[in-house]
Amino acid sequence: MESGEKDRVAERLAELWEEYDELVADVGNSGYQTFSHNLRRWFVFLDSSAPIAGVVLRTENLAEFKSWYDRCLQTMGGMVGSAQLDWPEDVGRQLGLKLGLFRAFATENVQSTDFCLHFLYVRGDFNAQVSNLITQLFLPMARELRRYVRRQIQREAELLPVVPAADRFVDLNHNSAAYREAVEALKKAEEAVSEANDYDDLDDRELRVAEISATRRLLQSTRVRVAAITMVAGPTLTWLAEKFAGGVIGQLASAAWKAIGQLLGGL
């Protein structure tokens, strides 16, 4: 990457992190009435800002939130706030679960007040409950996520050294043949990797499955950033196509990447 491109990449990332910090501060200052709204604003930013979006979606797909949360609820004893949050030691999976938790707050699939009654009860009104939740969980998670994403972006720079200075948007028609072909191709590639008996590195296989799943999730939107899709799907599908060239996985990965390119008008 030439110096001019490096400067543009650095400038773009600096702008993204400035916006990230502002949105985190908004959530941090939330009361009960604005908590879920400000979380939704934060997630819209995370889900649509390359290269952050790719890392966040892959991280969130490292762990299955609902089953984990249901198990944690079952630890509730006789006292209010006595349930235990069983966080995994792995940083990526822990962050994935925390992202899943706060996404559930954002969509209101989990009510913050109910959560506090189970896990983080403090005396006071709903605002006091939310304030404690933000202090105890959200702000530490947001700081850790920031560090984690920055490190992942640095590690991936060798695979995709150029981050587009201006993202191109594409509107998706979910009823189109190109859309159905891309989604079906991704599904087949994900299933092939997940069920492969000759994939020796189980941790790597889990990561590749999470990345393909994250790509499918991105395509559920009616509008996507091409850069976000590129950052999520590009390294994994091209690597699988080369690693398993001539095999079923390689063929399916290559077909999925080609279908995505056609859907988005070229990558």
C-alpha positions in Angstrom: 0.0 0.0 0.0 1.4 3.4 -1.0 1.8 6.2 1.4 -1.2 8.1 0.0 -3.5 5.1 0.4 -2.2 4.5 3.9 -3.0 8.1 4.9 -6.5 7.7 3.5 -7.0 4.4 5.4 -5.7 5.9 8.6 -7.9 9.0 8.2 -11.0 6.9 7.6 -10.4 4.7 10.6 -9.8 7.7 12.8 -13.2 9.1 11.7 -14.9 5.8 12.4 -13.4 5.5 15.8 -14.4 9.0 16.6 -18.0 8.2 15.7 -17.8 4.9 17.7 -16.7 6.8 20.8 -19.5 9.3 20.4 -22.1 6.6 20.1 -20.7 4.7 23.1 -20.9 8.0 25.1 -24.6 8.4 24.0 -25.4 4.9 25.3 -23.4 5.6 28.5 -25.5 8.7 29.2 -28.8 6.9 28.5 -31.7 6.6 30.9 -34.3 3.9 30.8 -36.4 5.6 28.1 -33.5 6.1 25.7 -31.3 3.0 26.4 -32.6 0.7 23.6 -32.8 3.6 21.1 -29.2 4.6 21.6 -28.1 0.9 21.5 -29.8 0.6 18.1 -27.9 3.6 16.8 -24.7 2.0 18.0 -25.5 -1.3 16.3 -26.5 0.4 13.0 -23.0 2.0 13.0 -21.3 -1.3 13.9 -23.2 -3.3 11.2 -22.6 -0.8 8.4 -19.1 0.5 8.9 -16.3 -1.4 7.1 -13.9 -2.7 8.2 -15.4 -2.7 11.7 -18.6 -4.5 10.6 -16.8 -7.6 9.4 -15.0 -8.1 12.7 -18.1 -7.4 14.8 -20.3 -9.8 12.9 -17.7 -12.6 12.9 -17.2 -12.1 16.6 -20.9 -12.2 17.4 -21.2 -15.4 15.4 -18.5 -17.2 17.5 -21.1 -18.0 20.2 -24.8 -18.8 20.3 -26.4 -16.2 22.5 -29.9 -17.6 23.2 -28.9 -21.0 24.5 -26.2 -19.5 26.6 -28.6 -16.9 28.1 -31.3 -19.5 28.8 -28.7 -21.6 30.7 -27.7 -18.5 32.7 -31.3 -17.8 33.6 -31.6 -21.3 35.1 -29.0 -20.4 37.7 -31.5 -18.0 39.4 -31.9 -18.8 43.1 -34.4 -17.5 45.6 -32.9 -14.0 45.8 -33.4 -11.2 43.3 -30.3 -10.7 41.3 -28.8 -14.1 42.2 -28.5 -15.6 38.7 -25.0 -16.0 37.3 -23.5 -15.0 34.0 -21.2 -17.8 32.9 -18.7 -16.0 30.6 -16.3 -18.1 28.6 -12.6 -17.4 29.0 -12.0 -16.9 25.3 -12.0 -13.2 24.6 -13.7 -13.5 21.2 -16.5 -15.7 22.4 -17.0 -13.6 25.5 -17.3 -10.5 23.4 -19.6 -12.3 21.0 -22.0 -13.2 23.8 -21.9 -9.6 25.2 -22.7 -8.2 21.7 -25.6 -10.7 21.5 -26.8 -9.5 24.9 -26.8 -5.9 24.1 -28.3 -6.5 20.6 -31.1 -8.2 22.5 -31.5 -5.1 24.6 -31.5 -3.0 21.5 -34.3 -5.0 19.8 -36.0 -5.4 23.2 -36.1 -9.2 22.9 -34.6 -9.0 26.4 -35.9 -6.3 28.6 -33.1 -4.5 30.6 -35.2 -4.4 33.7 -35.9 -8.1 33.6 -32.2 -8.8 33.1 -31.3 -6.6 36.1 -33.8 -8.4 38.3 -32.1 -11.7 37.5 -28.4 -10.7 37.3 -27.6 -7.1 38.4 -30.2 -5.9 40.8 -29.8 -2.6 42.6 -32.3 -0.7 44.6 -33.9 2.2 42.8 -36.1 3.0 39.8 -35.6 1.9 36.2 -33.1 4.6 35.5 -30.9 3.3 38.4 -31.1 -0.2 37.0 -30.1 0.9 33.5 -27.3 3.0 34.9 -25.9 0.1 36.8 -26.1 -2.2 33.7 -24.2 0.4 31.6 -21.5 0.9 34.2 -21.0 -2.8 35.0 -21.3 -4.3 31.6 -21.7 -2.0 28.6 -18.8 0.5 29.1 -16.2 -2.2 29.9 -17.4 -4.3 26.9 -17.3 -1.3 24.6 -13.7 -0.5 25.6 -12.7 -4.1 25.2 -14.5 -4.4 21.8 -12.7 -1.3 20.6 -9.3 -2.8 21.3 -10.2 -6.2 20.0 -11.6 -4.9 16.7 -8.5 -2.6 16.1 -6.2 -5.6 16.6 -8.2 -7.8 14.3 -8.2 -5.1 11.6 -4.4 -4.8 11.9 -4.1 -8.6 11.5 -6.3 -8.7 8.5 -4.4 -5.8 6.8 -2.2 -8.3 4.9 -5.1 -10.1 3.4 -7.0 -6.9 2.4 -4.5 -4.1 2.6 -6.8 -1.4 1.1 -9.9 -0.2 2.9 -12.1 1.7 0.5 -12.1 5.4 1.4 -15.8 5.8 0.3 -18.1 2.7 0.6 -20.3 1.9 -2.2 -23.9 1.0 -1.3 -26.0 -1.6 -3.2 -29.7 -2.1 -2.8 -30.7 -5.7 -2.6 -33.8 -7.2 -4.2 -34.5 -10.3 -2.0 -36.8 -11.7 -4.7 -34.2 -11.5 -7.5 -32.6 -14.6 -9.0 -29.1 -13.2 -8.2 -29.9 -12.7 -4.6 -31.4 -16.2 -4.2 -28.3 -17.7 -6.0 -25.9 -15.8 -3.7 -27.7 -16.8 -0.5 -28.0 -20.4 -1.6 -24.4 -20.6 -2.6 -23.3 -19.2 0.8 -25.6 -21.7 2.6 -24.1 -24.7 0.7 -20.5 -23.4 1.4 -21.3 -23.0 5.1 -22.8 -26.5 5.4 -19.9 -28.1 3.5 -17.3 -26.5 5.8 -19.4 -27.2 9.0 -19.8 -30.9 8.1 -16.3 -31.6 6.6 -14.7 -34.6 8.2 -11.2 -33.8 6.8 -11.0 -30.3 8.2 -8.2 -30.9 10.8 -8.1 -27.4 12.5 -11.5 -27.3 14.3 -10.9 -23.8 15.6 -10.3 -22.5 12.1 -13.3 -24.3 10.8 -15.5 -22.7 13.4 -14.1 -19.3 12.5 -14.8 -19.9 8.7 -18.3 -21.0 9.4 -18.9 -17.9 11.6 -17.6 -15.6 8.8 -19.8 -17.2 6.1 -22.8 -17.0 8.5 -22.0 -13.3 9.1 -22.0 -12.7 5.4 -25.5 -14.3 5.1 -26.6 -12.1 7.9 -25.3 -8.9 6.2 -27.2 -9.9 3.0 -30.5 -10.0 5.0 -30.5 -6.2 4.8 -32.1 -4.3 1.9 -29.0 -2.2 1.5 -25.4 -3.2 2.1 -22.0 -1.6 1.9 -19.8 -3.4 -0.6 -16.8 -2.9 1.6 -18.5 -4.6 4.5 -19.2 -7.7 2.4 -15.7 -7.7 1.0 -14.1 -7.5 4.5 -16.3 -10.3 5.9 -16.5 -12.7 3.0 -13.5 -12.0 0.9 -10.7 -13.5 3.0 -12.6 -16.6 4.0 -14.1 -17.6 0.6 -10.9 -16.9 -1.4 -8.8 -18.8 1.2 -11.2 -21.8 1.2 -11.3 -21.8 -2.6 -7.4 -22.0 -2.7 -7.0 -24.3 0.3 -9.5 -26.9 -1.0 -9.0 -26.3 -4.7 -10.5 -29.2 -6.7 -12.6 -30.4 -3.7 -16.2 -29.7 -2.9 -15.5 -27.0 -0.3 -13.2 -25.2 -2.8 -15.8 -25.3 -5.6 -18.6 -24.1 -3.3 -16.5 -21.3 -1.9 -15.5 -20.2 -5.3 -19.1 -20.3 -6.5 -20.3 -18.3 -3.5 -17.7 -15.6 -4.0 -18.6 -15.4 -7.7 -22.3 -15.2 -6.9 -21.7 -12.4 -4.4 -19.7 -10.5 -7.0 -22.5 -10.7 -9.5 -25.1 -9.7 -6.9 -23.2 -6.6 -5.9 -22.2 -5.6 -9.4 -18.5 -6.6 -9.2 -16.0 -6.6 -6.3 
